[in-house]
Amino acid sequence: MPYLVAKIANRIQETSSTVGIGDFSLDGAVPKFNTFDSAFDSGDLVRYSIISVNGSQHESGIGTFIAPSTLARTT
């Protein structure tokens, strides 16, 4: 099995109202930031971090970006 490298990009930040353990539905860029769709191609592995609004929950991982607005948890 080939080793796949997750991509990273600067100044990408989107909101999401997704709860639970499924894929993230990306709701659009935060002001002064860019969307995942502007930096990645569908199928790209990407590093991500997500933080709840109140900061009490957080998660980091590698996801698969599915254009135009979904981030699937991969690892």
N, C-alpha and C positions, 0 to 999 in steps of 0.2 A: 504494500500500500504506500503510495507516495506521500511525502510529508507536505502538508499544505500550510502556508503561512497566512496568518490573519493580517489584513490591511489596517492601517491607521490613517487618519486625516486630522488636520487641525481645524478648530472652530466649527465643529459639527455638534449641534445640540438641538434636540427636538423634544416636544412634550408628548405624553401618552397618557391616556386614561385607562389603559389596560390594567386589569387586576388578575391575580392568579398566576398559573404556571404556564400558560400558553404563549403563543407568539405575541409580540408587541405590535400594536397598530400605532404607527407614528402619525401624530396629528399636526405636524408643521414645525418649522424652525422657531426658536426663541429669538426675539429681536437681537440684531447684530451678529447672528450665527447663521450657518448654512444647514441645509437638509442633508440627510444621508444620500438621497437621490442625486444631489449635486456632486458628490465625491466618489460614489461607489457604483459599480455595475451590478445588476441583478445576478445573484449567485455568489457574489464575493463574500468571503469570510471576513468579519470585522470584529475588532475588539470593542467592547462597550462597557459602560458603567451606568447604572440607573439608581436614582435616589428618590425616595418618596418625598412628597411636598413638605412634610414636617421633619424630614431627615432621620426618622426613626428606623427606616428600613433601607437597605442598599444591596446591590448585587453587581458583580463584575463577571464578565465571561467573554466567550467568543460566540458570535451569532452569524447567521447567514442572512444577508440583506436580500429581500425580495422586492424589486421595484414595483410600484413607486413608493410604497409606504408601509412595509412590513419588515420587522426584524424577528427572525426565528431563532430561538435559543438552540445552540448547537452543542456547546460544551460548557 
